[in-house]
Amino acid sequence: MVPLSVLDLSPIIQGGDAALALRNTRDLAQHAEHWGYRRYWLAEHHNMPGIASAATAVVIGHVAAGTSSLRVGAGGIMLPNHAPLVIAEQFGTLAALFPGRIDLGVGRAPGTDQLTAQALRRNLAGDIDSFPQDVIELMNYFRAATPDQAIRAVPGAGLDVPVWILGSSTYGAQLAAALGLPYAFASHFAPDQLEQAIAIYRERFRPSGQMAQPYVMLGLNVIAADSDEEASRLFSSLQQAVVNLRTGRPGPLPPPVDDLPDRLDRVGRSIVNSVLSCSVVGSPETVARGLESFVARHRPDEIMATAQIFDHAARLRSFEILAEAGGDSARRVAPRATP
């Protein structure tokens, strides 16, 4: 069986607030643990009215404290926003509090707009081109400290914090392969280079102390309900949010609407069709078939599902259906290694 995991953006819904979003995040994580999901990741975004997980390490602690066995992590931390030592200390602290349960995925995008990225800068010379060096520096802080080591991550040094490379292009694939790290591709919102990135990563992978062979996790939007019609309606919240974001109007997650495709203009339809092409939407049977097709085509070692659904009860139901569907539809491709 291909393991299933959850990517949660802690959506702030219209009429709600961040406090509600974070309560719902913890509740979903507790259900996900019960349903057998492998890991639960949260993402760093800033100045986004619809996302409550900006202080990602804090939210990870909130989720980990409310669960007992689920792996909890970042998908991801946007490393250009931070000094590697600070992230090593944050995730070292999490690993000390929740041993064997913390993952650290890192990416090189700022996770926001250019103006906010400038406000987040850790120094005036910050540069995304230093990302490979920052990753290596970060990983070094997690190694056991040597007696003559001048700077140590405390906590952090010598702790088990698996590092993942996140990406939405071939850049991350090349870096993950060169460093021998597991790779998570953001196909749930940037699917254009999916097949090329996977091929590069698998062909160029070099074994490392963390991984003996390549390990690919793919993002997938999954909106499941008891009928295809209801799932399509629930999906309209994410579709609206994506159009709003890509046209410069970010906001809270809107409620679902009927007949959204008929309401969208040509630009809106193009955005939805391109950005959300890696999506499985429908009834339990439709989701099982869609999941099986996605696995057969791309052969991921793990799927990280995300579901931006307005109603929390419907969101819980969607992940419950996916967990049930995954047991039947994804058995044909077994993972080759387990990070």
C-alpha positions as CSV (number, residue, x, y, z in Angstrom):
1,M,0.0,0.0,0.0
2,V,1.2,3.5,-0.8
3,P,1.1,5.4,2.5
4,L,-1.2,8.4,2.7
5,S,-0.4,11.6,4.6
6,V,-2.1,15.0,5.1
7,L,-1.0,18.5,4.1
8,D,-3.0,21.0,6.1
9,L,-2.8,24.7,5.3
10,S,-5.0,25.5,8.4
11,P,-7.6,27.3,6.2
12,I,-9.2,30.4,7.6
13,I,-12.7,30.4,6.3
14,Q,-14.9,33.4,5.5
15,G,-16.6,34.3,8.7
16,G,-14.1,32.4,10.8
17,D,-10.7,33.3,12.2
18,A,-7.3,31.9,12.9
19,A,-8.2,30.5,16.3
20,L,-11.0,28.4,14.7
21,A,-8.6,27.3,11.9
22,L,-6.0,26.1,14.4
23,R,-8.6,24.2,16.5
24,N,-9.8,22.5,13.3
25,T,-6.3,21.6,12.4
26,R,-5.7,19.8,15.7
27,D,-9.1,18.0,15.4
28,L,-8.3,16.9,11.9
29,A,-4.9,15.6,13.0
30,Q,-6.5,13.6,15.7
31,H,-8.9,12.0,13.3
32,A,-6.1,11.4,10.7
33,E,-4.1,9.5,13.3
34,H,-7.1,7.3,14.1
35,W,-7.7,6.7,10.3
36,G,-4.1,5.5,9.8
37,Y,-2.5,8.4,8.0
38,R,1.3,8.3,8.2
39,R,2.2,12.0,8.7
40,Y,0.6,15.4,9.1
41,W,2.4,18.4,7.6
42,L,1.9,22.1,7.8
43,A,3.1,24.8,5.5
44,E,4.8,28.2,6.0
45,H,2.9,31.0,4.3
46,H,2.9,34.7,5.2
47,N,0.5,37.6,4.7
48,M,-2.2,35.2,3.5
49,P,-5.6,36.0,4.9
50,G,-6.8,32.4,4.3
51,I,-3.9,30.5,6.0
52,A,-3.2,30.3,9.7
53,S,0.0,28.3,9.7
54,A,2.6,31.1,9.3
55,A,4.3,30.2,12.6
56,T,4.7,26.7,11.4
57,A,6.9,25.3,14.2
58,V,4.4,26.5,16.8
59,V,1.5,24.9,15.0
60,I,3.5,21.6,14.7
61,G,3.9,21.6,18.4
62,H,0.2,22.3,18.8
63,V,-0.6,19.3,16.6
64,A,2.0,17.0,18.0
65,A,0.8,17.6,21.6
66,G,-2.7,16.6,20.6
67,T,-1.6,13.3,19.0
68,S,0.5,10.4,20.1
69,S,1.9,8.4,17.1
70,L,1.4,10.5,14.0
71,R,4.5,12.0,12.4
72,V,4.1,15.8,12.3
73,G,6.2,18.1,10.3
74,A,6.7,21.0,8.0
75,G,5.8,20.9,4.4
76,G,7.6,23.1,4.4
77,I,9.8,25.7,6.1
78,M,10.8,28.3,3.6
79,L,14.5,28.4,4.4
80,P,15.4,31.7,2.8
81,N,13.3,33.4,5.5
82,H,15.3,32.0,8.3
83,A,18.8,31.4,9.6
84,P,19.5,27.7,9.5
85,L,20.6,27.7,13.2
86,V,17.2,29.0,14.2
87,I,15.4,26.3,12.3
88,A,17.7,23.7,13.8
89,E,16.9,24.9,17.3
90,Q,13.2,25.0,16.6
91,F,13.0,21.5,15.2
92,G,15.5,20.2,17.6
93,T,13.2,21.4,20.4
94,L,10.2,19.7,18.7
95,A,12.2,16.5,18.3
96,A,13.2,16.6,22.0
97,L,9.6,17.1,23.0
98,F,8.2,14.5,20.5
99,P,11.0,11.9,19.8
100,G,10.8,10.1,16.5
101,R,7.8,12.1,15.3
102,I,9.1,15.2,13.7
103,D,9.8,15.8,10.0
104,L,11.4,18.9,8.4
105,G,10.6,19.7,4.8
106,V,12.4,22.8,3.4
107,G,11.8,24.9,0.3
108,R,13.5,27.9,-1.3
109,A,10.5,30.0,-2.1
110,P,9.5,32.7,0.4
111,G,5.9,31.5,0.7
112,T,4.5,35.0,0.1
113,D,4.6,38.1,-2.1
114,Q,7.8,40.0,-2.7
115,L,7.0,42.9,-0.4
116,T,6.3,40.5,2.5
117,A,9.4,38.5,1.7
118,Q,11.4,41.7,2.1
119,A,9.8,42.3,5.5
120,L,10.7,38.7,6.5
121,R,14.3,38.9,5.4
122,R,16.8,37.7,7.9
123,N,19.4,40.1,6.6
124,L,19.8,42.5,3.7
125,A,21.9,40.1,1.8
126,G,19.5,37.1,1.9
127,D,19.4,35.3,-1.4
128,I,17.5,32.1,-2.5
129,D,20.6,31.1,-4.5
130,S,22.2,30.2,-1.2
131,F,19.5,27.6,-0.5
132,P,21.8,24.5,-1.1
133,Q,24.4,25.9,1.3
134,D,21.7,26.7,3.8
135,V,20.3,23.1,3.6
136,I,23.8,21.7,4.2
137,E,24.4,24.0,7.1
138,L,21.0,23.0,8.6
139,M,21.8,19.3,8.3
140,N,25.2,19.8,9.9
141,Y,23.5,21.2,13.0
142,F,21.6,18.0,13.4
143,R,24.7,15.9,13.4
144,A,26.4,15.0,16.7
145,A,28.5,17.9,17.8
146,T,32.2,17.6,17.9
147,P,34.3,18.7,20.9
148,D,35.8,21.7,19.0
149,Q,32.5,22.8,17.4
150,A,32.0,26.5,18.1
151,I,28.3,26.8,17.3
152,R,25.8,24.1,18.2
153,A,22.1,23.7,18.0
154,V,20.8,23.1,21.5
155,P,18.5,21.2,21.3
156,G,19.1,19.8,17.8
157,A,22.6,18.3,17.7
158,G,22.5,14.6,17.5
159,L,18.7,14.4,17.2
160,D,16.7,12.5,14.6
161,V,15.1,15.1,12.4
162,P,14.7,13.8,8.8
163,V,15.2,16.6,6.3
164,W,13.1,16.6,3.1
165,I,13.5,18.8,0.0
166,L,10.3,20.3,-1.3
167,G,9.9,21.6,-4.8
168,S,7.7,22.6,-7.6
169,S,10.3,22.5,-10.4
170,T,13.4,20.5,-11.4
171,Y,15.6,22.6,-9.2
172,G,14.5,20.9,-6.0
173,A,14.6,17.5,-7.7
174,Q,18.3,18.0,-8.6
175,L,19.2,19.1,-5.1
176,A,17.4,16.3,-3.3
177,A,19.1,13.8,-5.6
178,A,22.5,15.3,-5.1
179,L,22.1,15.3,-1.3
180,G,20.4,11.9,-1.1
181,L,17.3,13.2,0.6
182,P,13.6,12.4,0.2
183,Y,11.7,14.6,-2.2
184,A,8.2,16.0,-2.0
185,F,6.8,17.6,-5.1
186,A,4.0,20.2,-4.9
187,S,1.9,18.7,-7.7
188,H,-1.3,19.8,-5.8
189,F,-0.7,23.4,-7.0
190,A,2.2,23.3,-9.5
191,P,1.9,20.2,-11.6
192,D,3.6,21.4,-14.8
193,Q,7.1,19.8,-14.2
194,L,5.9,16.8,-12.2
195,E,7.0,14.0,-14.5
196,Q,10.3,15.7,-15.5
197,A,11.2,16.4,-11.8
198,I,10.4,12.8,-10.7
199,A,12.5,11.4,-13.6
200,I,15.5,13.7,-12.8
201,Y,15.3,12.9,-9.1
202,R,15.2,9.1,-9.6
203,E,17.9,9.0,-12.2
204,R,20.4,11.2,-10.4
205,F,19.8,10.1,-6.8
206,R,23.0,9.5,-4.8
207,P,22.6,7.4,-1.6
208,S,23.3,9.2,1.6
209,G,23.4,8.6,5.3
210,Q,19.7,9.4,5.5
211,M,18.5,7.6,2.4
212,A,19.8,4.5,0.5
213,Q,17.4,4.9,-2.4
214,P,15.1,7.6,-3.8
215,Y,11.8,8.3,-2.1
216,V,9.1,10.5,-3.8
217,M,6.1,12.0,-2.1
218,L,3.5,13.7,-4.3
219,G,0.9,16.3,-3.4
220,L,-2.6,15.6,-4.5
221,N,-5.9,17.5,-3.9
222,V,-8.5,15.0,-2.8
223,I,-12.1,16.2,-2.3
224,A,-14.3,13.3,-1.4
225,A,-18.0,13.1,-0.5
226,D,-20.8,10.6,-0.6
227,S,-21.6,11.6,-4.1
228,D,-19.8,13.1,-7.1
229,E,-22.1,16.1,-7.1
230,E,-21.5,17.0,-3.5
231,A,-17.7,16.6,-3.9
232,S,-17.8,18.9,-7.0
233,R,-19.6,21.5,-4.9
234,L,-17.1,21.2,-2.1
235,F,-14.3,21.5,-4.6
236,S,-15.6,24.9,-5.6
237,S,-14.2,26.5,-2.5
238,L,-10.6,25.6,-3.5
239,Q,-11.3,26.6,-7.1
240,Q,-12.5,30.0,-6.0
241,A,-9.6,30.5,-3.7
242,V,-7.0,29.6,-6.4
243,V,-8.6,32.0,-8.9
244,N,-8.7,34.8,-6.3
245,L,-5.0,34.2,-5.3
246,R,-3.8,34.0,-8.9
247,T,-5.6,37.2,-9.8
248,G,-4.3,39.2,-6.9
249,R,-7.3,38.9,-4.6
250,P,-6.2,36.5,-1.8
251,G,-8.7,36.1,1.0
252,P,-10.3,33.6,3.4
253,L,-11.5,30.3,2.0
254,P,-15.0,31.0,0.5
255,P,-18.0,28.8,0.9
256,P,-18.9,26.4,-1.9
257,V,-21.2,27.5,-4.7
258,D,-23.2,25.6,-7.3
259,D,-22.3,25.6,-11.0
260,L,-18.9,27.3,-10.5
261,P,-17.6,26.3,-13.9
262,D,-20.4,28.3,-15.5
263,R,-19.5,31.4,-13.4
264,L,-15.8,31.5,-14.3
265,D,-14.5,33.5,-17.2
266,R,-11.9,32.2,-19.6
267,V,-9.0,33.3,-17.4
268,G,-10.6,31.7,-14.3
269,R,-11.2,28.4,-16.1
270,S,-7.6,28.4,-17.4
271,I,-6.2,28.9,-13.9
272,V,-8.3,26.2,-12.4
273,N,-7.5,23.7,-15.2
274,S,-3.8,24.2,-15.0
275,V,-3.2,24.8,-11.3
276,L,-5.5,22.0,-10.0
277,S,-5.0,19.4,-12.6
278,C,-3.7,17.0,-10.0
279,S,-7.0,16.6,-8.2
280,V,-9.3,13.7,-7.4
281,V,-12.8,14.8,-6.7
282,G,-15.9,12.6,-6.2
283,S,-17.7,9.8,-4.4
284,P,-15.8,7.0,-2.7
285,E,-15.8,4.9,-5.9
286,T,-14.6,7.8,-8.0
287,V,-11.9,8.7,-5.5
288,A,-10.7,5.1,-5.4
289,R,-10.4,5.0,-9.2
290,G,-8.7,8.4,-9.3
291,L,-6.2,7.5,-6.6
292,E,-5.4,4.2,-8.3
293,S,-4.8,6.0,-11.7
294,F,-2.6,8.6,-10.1
295,V,-0.5,6.0,-8.4
296,A,-0.2,3.8,-11.5
297,R,0.9,6.8,-13.6
298,H,3.5,8.4,-11.3
299,R,4.5,5.5,-9.0
300,P,4.9,7.7,-5.8
301,D,6.3,6.2,-2.6
302,E,3.8,8.2,-0.7
303,I,0.9,10.6,-1.4
304,M,0.3,13.7,0.6
305,A,-3.3,14.7,0.3
306,T,-4.7,18.1,0.9
307,A,-8.3,19.3,1.0
308,Q,-9.3,22.9,1.3
309,I,-13.0,22.4,2.3
310,F,-15.1,25.1,3.8
311,D,-17.1,23.0,6.2
312,H,-15.0,21.2,8.8
313,A,-17.3,18.2,9.1
314,A,-17.3,17.7,5.4
315,R,-13.5,18.0,5.5
316,L,-13.3,15.3,8.1
317,R,-15.6,13.1,6.0
318,S,-13.4,13.7,2.9
319,F,-10.3,12.4,4.6
320,E,-12.2,9.5,6.1
321,I,-13.3,8.4,2.6
322,L,-9.8,8.8,1.3
323,A,-8.4,6.6,4.0
324,E,-10.9,3.9,3.2
325,A,-10.3,4.3,-0.6
326,G,-6.6,4.2,-0.2
327,G,-6.7,0.7,1.4
328,D,-8.3,-0.6,-1.8
329,S,-6.9,1.4,-4.6
330,A,-3.2,1.9,-3.9
331,R,-1.9,-1.5,-3.1
332,R,-0.3,-2.2,-6.4
333,V,2.7,0.1,-5.8
334,A,4.7,-0.6,-2.6
335,P,7.0,2.0,-1.2
336,R,10.7,1.2,-1.6
337,A,12.0,2.8,1.5
338,T,10.6,4.6,4.5
339,P,12.1,8.0,5.6
